[in-house]
């Protein structure tokens, strides 16, 4: 008998998202460096706000997120009316696909781009279009060449995950200016806070009607477990996204912790400085023992090995030492391992373990 109950076209083409591993068999206290989490955790101010919010669990949260939007606007110099908040920036990505993509439309992303671009496009019934990068760096000309009259969204993570590379404002502006008139450029700034002086694309959003920026509290703010993200865009886009957003998509605790986090600028500056320090140290130390990486502007490095077999063997050795990193074959980088920048102890442990592995080869 033919099954008449069926999902929308595209749903069964989705490969389930695989997050970074958290456990290793036989290792009770393994160090997780697989999900690009802040090794210092959230701001002390965020922890206090979260604890206070626990006394109000019987209350519905704000439906308009007005206090969090005001705080984001104040700290980043943005118009709060053009900010929308979501359960992680993943939800903002899903809103964009739900609102602007669909059957007989196309969504562009780069070959090593975040998996949720393809997943959200398929969930909306759109056709995902993957564009080649140039040596793990976004190729603007290749993206423009891939655009058609069906293109509705172009997703660009800058810095990119899992490569850590990024392109400059001039290239982003050229991309925005070259898109078809019916398309939106979405700048995913999940790692923007790790780049000194980078606004994540906010100035480009203010100057154009076809650029949207997404950001997250999951990385430098250390709130991955609370799922808070936000977007900033032209008024006409935020109005559309607000119509598909659920009224209570963020909890009181998440809103309170996020507001305290964004206002604790000194803590963010500290985390940025420590990350930059140990990112450079770890990349240089690994390069000295024959494991190169591209210059990363995020909170991880993409360590490159000579073959997939070597990368996987090194990963197994790291696991035996209680170190969890991320294989990225699913991102078409089978010869690489993505390693989160931890604190000093974590970085030194990784380098020591990789050196052991290389010396034993």
C-alpha positions in Angstrom: 0.0 0.0 0.0 1.3 3.4 -0.9 2.1 5.6 2.0 0.0 8.8 1.7 1.4 10.5 4.7 4.6 12.1 3.5 6.7 15.1 4.4 7.2 18.1 2.2 9.7 17.7 -0.7 13.3 18.3 0.5 12.8 17.1 4.1 14.1 13.5 3.4 17.1 15.0 1.7 18.3 16.5 5.0 21.3 14.8 6.6 20.9 15.1 10.4 23.2 17.8 11.9 26.0 16.2 13.9 27.2 18.3 16.8 30.7 18.0 18.3 31.2 14.9 20.5 31.1 15.4 24.2 32.3 12.1 25.5 35.0 9.5 24.8 34.6 5.9 25.9 36.9 5.2 28.8 37.6 8.8 29.5 35.7 10.3 32.5 37.1 13.8 32.4 37.8 14.4 28.7 38.5 17.9 27.6 35.9 18.9 25.0 37.4 21.0 22.1 34.9 20.0 19.5 32.2 22.7 19.6 34.0 26.0 19.7 32.8 26.8 23.2 34.3 29.5 25.4 36.7 27.7 27.8 36.1 30.4 30.4 32.3 30.0 30.4 29.8 32.8 30.7 30.3 36.2 32.3 29.9 36.2 36.1 27.2 38.8 35.5 25.3 36.4 33.3 25.4 33.7 35.9 24.0 36.0 38.5 21.2 37.2 36.1 20.4 33.5 35.3 20.1 32.7 39.0 17.8 35.6 39.6 15.6 34.6 36.6 15.1 31.2 38.2 12.7 32.9 40.7 10.4 33.8 37.9 10.0 30.5 36.1 6.2 30.7 36.4 6.1 33.9 34.4 5.9 34.0 30.6 8.9 35.7 29.0 8.8 38.9 27.1 7.2 38.5 23.7 9.1 41.4 22.1 12.5 41.0 23.8 12.6 44.7 24.2 15.2 44.8 27.0 17.7 42.5 25.3 17.2 44.4 22.0 17.9 47.7 23.7 21.0 46.3 25.3 22.3 44.9 22.0 21.5 48.2 20.3 23.3 50.2 23.0 26.5 48.2 23.1 26.8 47.8 19.3 25.4 51.2 18.2 22.4 49.7 16.4 18.7 50.5 16.0 16.9 48.1 18.4 13.8 48.3 16.2 15.8 46.5 13.5 17.0 43.7 15.8 15.2 40.3 16.0 16.1 37.6 18.6 16.0 33.9 18.2 16.9 30.5 19.8 20.4 30.8 18.6 21.3 32.3 15.3 20.2 28.9 13.8 16.6 30.0 14.3 17.2 33.3 12.5 18.7 31.3 9.6 15.5 29.2 9.6 13.3 32.2 9.7 15.1 33.7 6.7 14.6 30.5 4.7 11.0 30.1 5.8 10.2 33.7 4.9 12.2 34.2 1.7 13.0 30.8 0.2 10.7 28.0 -0.9 9.9 25.7 -3.9 11.5 26.7 -7.2 13.9 29.0 -5.4 17.7 28.6 -4.7 19.8 29.3 -1.6 23.5 29.7 -2.0 26.3 28.8 0.5 30.0 28.0 0.2 31.4 24.4 0.1 32.8 24.5 3.6 30.0 26.6 5.0 27.9 25.9 8.1 25.6 22.8 7.7 22.5 24.6 8.8 22.3 26.7 5.6 21.7 23.6 3.5 19.4 22.0 6.2 17.2 25.2 6.5 17.0 25.6 2.7 15.8 22.0 2.2 13.4 22.4 5.1 11.8 25.3 3.3 11.5 23.4 0.1 14.2 25.4 -1.6 17.2 24.1 -3.7 20.5 24.5 -1.9 23.4 25.6 -4.2 26.9 24.9 -3.1 29.7 27.2 -4.4 33.4 26.3 -4.4 35.8 28.2 -2.2 39.4 29.1 -3.2 41.8 27.3 -0.9 39.3 27.4 2.0 38.5 31.1 1.5 35.2 32.5 0.1 35.3 33.2 -3.6 33.1 36.2 -4.3 33.3 35.8 -8.1 32.2 32.2 -7.8 29.2 33.1 -5.7 28.1 35.9 -8.2 28.5 33.4 -11.1 26.2 31.0 -9.3 23.4 33.5 -8.9 20.3 33.1 -11.1 16.8 34.6 -11.2 15.9 31.8 -8.7 18.4 33.0 -6.0 16.7 34.3 -2.9 19.4 34.0 -0.2 23.2 33.9 -0.1 24.7 32.8 3.2 28.2 33.8 4.1 29.9 33.0 7.4 32.6 35.6 8.1 34.8 34.3 9.7 33.8 31.0 8.3 33.3 27.7 10.3 35.1 25.3 10.1 37.9 27.1 8.2 38.4 30.2 10.4 39.1 32.3 7.3 37.3 35.5 6.3 37.1 38.1 3.5 37.3 41.9 3.8 34.6 44.5 3.8 35.4 45.5 0.2 34.8 42.0 -1.0 31.5 41.7 1.0 30.3 45.0 -0.4 31.1 43.9 -3.9 29.1 40.7 -3.3 26.1 42.6 -1.9 26.2 45.1 -4.9 26.4 42.2 -7.4 23.5 40.1 -6.2 20.3 39.8 -8.2 17.7 42.4 -7.0 15.5 39.7 -5.5 18.2 38.2 -3.3 19.3 38.8 0.3 22.9 38.5 1.5 23.1 37.0 5.0 26.3 37.6 6.9 26.7 35.0 9.6 28.7 36.6 12.3 28.8 33.8 14.9 32.5 34.4 15.4 32.6 38.2 14.7 33.4 39.1 18.3 36.8 37.3 18.0 37.9 39.8 15.3 39.2 43.1 16.7 37.4 46.1 15.3 35.0 44.0 13.1 31.3 45.0 13.2 30.1 41.8 11.7 28.7 43.6 8.7 26.5 46.1 10.6 27.7 49.1 8.5 26.9 47.2 5.3 23.4 46.4 6.7 22.8 50.1 7.4 24.0 51.2 3.9 21.9 48.7 1.9 18.5 47.1 1.8 19.7 43.6 0.8 22.0 42.7 3.7 21.2 40.9 6.9 23.5 40.1 9.8 23.2 37.2 12.3 25.0 36.9 15.6 25.0 34.5 18.5 25.6 34.3 22.3 26.8 30.8 22.0 30.5 31.5 21.3 32.4 34.3 23.0 29.5 34.9 25.5 29.6 31.3 26.6 25.8 30.8 26.5 25.6 27.9 24.1 23.4 25.9 26.5 20.8 28.7 26.6 20.4 29.1 22.8 20.2 32.9 22.2 21.0 34.6 18.9 20.0 37.7 17.1 19.8 39.3 13.7 20.0 42.9 12.4 18.6 43.9 9.1 16.7 46.5 7.1 13.3 47.3 8.6 11.4 45.6 5.8 13.3 42.3 6.5 12.9 42.4 10.3 9.2 43.1 9.9 8.8 39.9 7.8 10.9 37.8 10.2 8.9 39.0 13.2 5.8 37.7 11.6 7.1 34.1 11.6 8.8 34.2 14.9 7.0 32.5 17.8 6.0 35.0 20.5 7.8 33.3 23.4 10.8 31.7 21.6 13.3 32.8 24.3 13.0 32.0 28.0 13.2 34.6 30.8 16.5 33.0 31.9 18.0 33.2 28.5 16.9 36.8 28.0 18.3 37.8 31.3 21.7 36.1 30.9 22.1 37.4 27.4 21.4 41.0 28.4 23.9 40.8 31.2 26.4 39.2 28.9 26.3 41.8 26.2 26.6 44.6 28.7 29.8 43.0 30.3 32.1 44.4 27.6 35.2 44.0 29.8 34.6 40.2 30.0 34.2 39.9 26.3 37.4 41.9 25.8 39.2 39.5 28.1 38.0 36.4 26.3 38.9 37.9 22.9 42.4 38.7 24.1 43.0 35.3 25.6 41.6 33.5 22.6 43.9 35.5 20.2 46.9 34.8 22.4 46.5 31.0 22.6 45.1 30.6 19.0 48.4 32.0 17.7 50.5 30.0 20.1 48.7 26.7 19.2 48.8 27.3 15.5 52.5 28.2 15.5 53.3 25.2 17.8 51.5 22.8 15.6 53.0 24.2 12.4 56.5 23.6 13.9 55.7 19.9 14.2 54.3 19.6 10.7 50.6 20.3 11.2 49.8 23.6 9.3 46.6 25.6 9.4 45.2 28.7 7.7 45.3 31.9 9.7 42.2 31.7 11.8 40.2 34.7 13.0 37.8 32.6 15.1 38.1 30.6 18.3 39.4 27.4 16.6 42.0 26.3 14.1 41.7 23.9 11.2 44.7 21.6 11.5 45.6 20.0 8.2 47.2 16.6 7.8 48.7 14.7 4.9 45.7 12.4 4.4 42.4 11.4 5.9 44.0 8.3 7.4 46.5 10.5 9.3 43.9 12.9 10.5 41.7 10.1 11.8 44.6 8.4 13.4 45.6 11.6 15.2 42.1 12.1 16.3 42.1 8.6 17.9 45.4 9.4 19.6 43.9 12.6 21.0 40.9 10.7 22.3 43.2 8.3 24.1 44.7 11.3 25.8 41.2 12.6 26.9 41.0 15.3 24.2 37.9 15.6 22.0 38.3 17.6 18.7 36.1 17.6 15.6 36.5 15.6 12.4 35.2 17.7 9.5 34.9 15.2 6.6 31.2 16.2 6.5 32.4 19.7 5.6 34.4 18.2 2.7 37.6 18.5 4.7 38.5 14.9 5.4 42.2 15.6 5.9 41.6 18.1 8.7 40.7 18.3 12.4 39.0 21.4 13.8 40.4 22.2 17.2 38.8 24.7 19.6 41.1 27.1 21.3 41.0 26.3 24.9 42.7 27.9 27.9 46.5 27.6 28.3 46.4 24.1 29.8 44.1 22.8 27.0 46.2 24.3 24.2 49.4 22.9 25.7 47.8 19.4 26.1 46.7 19.4 22.5 50.1 20.3 21.2 51.8 17.8 23.4 49.5 15.0 22.3 49.9 15.9 18.6 53.7 16.0 19.0 53.5 12.5 20.6 51.5 11.3 17.6 53.8 12.8 15.0 56.9 11.4 16.7 55.4 7.9 16.8 54.5 7.8 13.1 
